[in-house]
Amino acid sequence: MLLADKTLFITGGSAGIGRATALAAARQGADIAIHYLGHDEGAHSAVAEIEQIGRRAIAIEGDVSDPASARRFVEEGTAALGALDIFVNNAGICPFHAFLDMPGEVFERTMNVNLHGAFYMVQAAANQMVRQGKGGAIVAVSSISALVGGEYQSHYTPTKAGVHSLMQSAAIALGRHGIRCNSVMPGTILTDINKEDLADAAKRQYMEGRIPLGRLGEPDDLAGPIIFLASDLARYVTGASLLVDGGMFVNLQ
Ligand SMILES: C[C@@H]1O[C@H](O)[C@H](O)[C@H](O)[C@H]1O
């Protein structure tokens, strides 16, 4: 059990990569705190599944772009589970939109959820870990899109590059406290975030054609790499980023 008797807090934990990671972490022995927004059914069924696995779980609703929700998640989650050992910043949105006529609200909302939300959540979690005085691990879900662009993602890719950079700086700031900070960089993982975009058969075919492993990713493909970076197997890994993309990034020709 890679996460025996640890607690793992995860944002965006009611669906997709977040839910898959929460369930896989419970199977590795962790108790789980799930943060979610507006997906009650998904959050509560995840809690029920984790309890069936034999671990404790709690679901706390809130909007990550609101700094108060970060403090509340950490306070209520720690009160329920006793400590905060591992924090996974996963919540994110990608409302695909053309660049030239993108409304300011779409840009601002994407920035506020993906990057500002990550900053507030990671800062709140790190302060709790420092108070506990026994180190910890933080894993942020960045993206292949931190390294490459997207025609309809000019508001999104800067946030993923920002999350990657946040982990690099946090790794330096928190190393002395025994807290490790790393990011995973998913490729194109089929979830609610891109279901509509990939409903376009030509787009899907193009994306699949770029992947040496020959298929789009699934949420469970991220659970293992996240758990590895959160576990003691990665005890000397901090400030690093791990592509999880089926080889898409390197595939020029
Ligand atoms: C929404 C999703 O975001 C990822 O970071 C990457 O850009 C994928 O290609 C896209 O489908």
The ligand as an SDF file (V2000), in Angstrom:
LIG
                    3D

 11 11  0  0  0  0  0  0  0  0999 V2000
   -8.9760   20.1010  -22.5270 C   0  0  0  0  0  0  0  0  0  0  0  0
   -7.7090   19.3270  -22.6850 C   0  0  0  0  0  0  0  0  0  0  0  0
   -6.6980   20.0320  -22.0600 O   0  0  0  0  0  0  0  0  0  0  0  0
   -5.4620   19.3740  -22.0890 C   0  0  0  0  0  0  0  0  0  0  0  0
   -4.6180   20.1070  -21.2940 O   0  0  0  0  0  0  0  0  0  0  0  0
   -4.9710   19.2500  -23.5130 C   0  0  0  0  0  0  0  0  0  0  0  0
   -4.8570   20.5190  -24.0740 O   0  0  0  0  0  0  0  0  0  0  0  0
   -6.0070   18.4340  -24.2510 C   0  0  0  0  0  0  0  0  0  0  0  0
   -5.6250   18.2870  -25.5950 O   0  0  0  0  0  0  0  0  0  0  0  0
   -7.3630   19.0790  -24.1380 C   0  0  0  0  0  0  0  0  0  0  0  0
   -8.3330   18.2450  -24.7310 O   0  0  0  0  0  0  0  0  0  0  0  0
  1  2  1  0
  2  3  1  0
  2 10  1  0
  3  4  1  0
  4  5  1  0
  4  6  1  0
  6  7  1  0
  6  8  1  0
  8  9  1  0
  8 10  1  0
 10 11  1  0
M  END
$$$$
